[in-house]
Amino acid sequence: NPDRGNNISKALSGVEKSDEHKLAISIAANERWSDPKEREKQRYRRLEYFTNKMFNEKSKLEVKFEGLLIDLGVEFDSQYSVKGYLYDIYVPHKKLLIEVDGDWYHFNESVHKKPLSPIQINNLKNDERKNAIAEKEGYTLIRFWENDINNNTNNVINILKGLMK
């Protein structure tokens, strides 16, 4: 019953957990996530959640980039899934995947300096996995930096024109 679960969550919100409880949660999570089949199931659940809930609204950067594609007359799909990984944009007639990478989250070295945050490290590892999957599945993948989209728009447009030939 969803209402019962929500009521329990609300009642326990902010309640301090005992050390034994924290340890039990940690052990259970480690056991679940060490199973490759379970990791795969969880990845697809997260993908479904993000596709249905979180990504209904696009970032300003994605909207701006999609505007460039629209102006160029390029047909595309947003939030395209390949092997359980979401890619920002897919151009079907070119089998082209496009990622619009935020400078901080994906660590654009020309804009930000080390040390990397845990979020950036995780995103870089995820980007490497997505790069490998795209290549393995026969897609061309190109990434555009936030800084280039915002400050070198003509260069981005020229690259897109070249890709669409």
N, C-alpha and C positions, 0 to 999 in steps of 0.2 A: 504494500500500500504506500504510494508516494507521499501522502499526507502524513502518515505515521513516521516515515523516515525524515521528512522535513521537520516535523515537530521534535523528534529526538535530536536532530542536528542543532536546532535552535536552542533547545534546553541545555545541551552540552557545550555550546559555543562559549569560549572563554574559560571553561573549567580546566584547571591544571590537571594534566595526566600524570600518573605515578611513573616512576622510573621503570617499574616492571611492565607497565602498559606500553610505554615507549619502546622498550626492548622487544616486546612481543610483536608490535606493529612493524618494527624494523626487520625482525627475522622473517615475518610473513611476506613483507615486500621483497626482501632479498631472494627468498625462495621463488616467489612468483616471477620476478624479473630475470632470474637466472635461466628460466626455461625459454628457449628460443621460440617455441610455438606460442607461448603466452605473450611474449614480447610482440610478436607479429599480430596477434589478436588485438592487443592493446593499441598498437599503432593504427590499425584500421578503425577501432572505436574512436580514437582521438581524431582521425581524419574525418570520420562521419560527423563528429561533434563540431569540429571547426568549420567544415563545409556548410553544415546546416545552421549553425548559430553564430559563430564568431566572424566568419568571413562574409556575412551578408552585407557588411559595410566595408568598402575598400578604403585603403589609406589614401591620403591626398596625393602621394607620390604615384600610386597605381592609377588613380583617376587621371592625373596629368599625363602619364605615359600612355594610357589607353587613348587619350585625346590625340596624341601624336599619331597613333596607329589609325584612328578614325580619319584624321585629316589626310593621311596617306592612302586611304581607301582600303586598308588591310582588314580582311575578315579574321577574327580571332575568337578564342574562348578564354574566359577568365577562370582562375582556380582549377586548373586541369590536373587530374590525378594520373600518375604513372606508378604502378607497383606500390600503391599506398602512400606515395609522397605527392604533396601538392606543389605545383609550379604556378607562378603568377599568371602567365599568359601562354597560350598555345596557338600557333598559326598552322592550321591543318594542311593547307596546300603546300607547305614547305617542310612539314614535319619538324617544326621549329618550336622549341621551348624558350621562353624568355623569363628571366628572373630580374626583378627590380629590387636591388639591394640597398637598404638603408646604410649610410656610411658608418654609423656607430654600431648597429646590431651585427653587421657582417664584417666589420673592421676594415674600413678603407684606410690603408696605411698612409695614403697621401693626405688624409684629413685628420686622422687620429693617431696618437702615439701609444706605444706599449707602456705599461703592462696591460694585457687583456683582462677583461672581467670574465667570470665564469660563464655569463650569458654569451659573450662573444666567442669564447672557446667552444661552447656547445654549438653555437650557430655555424662556426667554421667546420666542425666535424660533420654536421648535418649537410652543409653545402657540399662537402666532399662526397658524401654518400649520394646526394642527388645528382652530382656531376657523373658519378660512376654509373648510376642507374640509367640516366639519360643516354649515355654512350652505349651501354650494354643493350638497351632496347632500340637502338638505331635512330635516336633523335639527335638533332643539333641543338645544343644549349648555348645561349649567350646571356651574359649578365651585364646589366647596366647599373652604374653607381648613381646614388642619389645626387651627388655633387655634379656629375656629368649631365644628368637629366635637368637639373636646375640651372646650371651655369654654362654648359656646353651643348645647349639644345640643338644647334645647327649640326654639330658633329654627330650627335645621336641620330638625327633625322637622316643624315647622309649614310650612316651605317645601316639604318633600316632600309633605305632605298636600295642600297647595294644587296642586302639580303633578300629583298623581294623581287629582284630581277630574275 
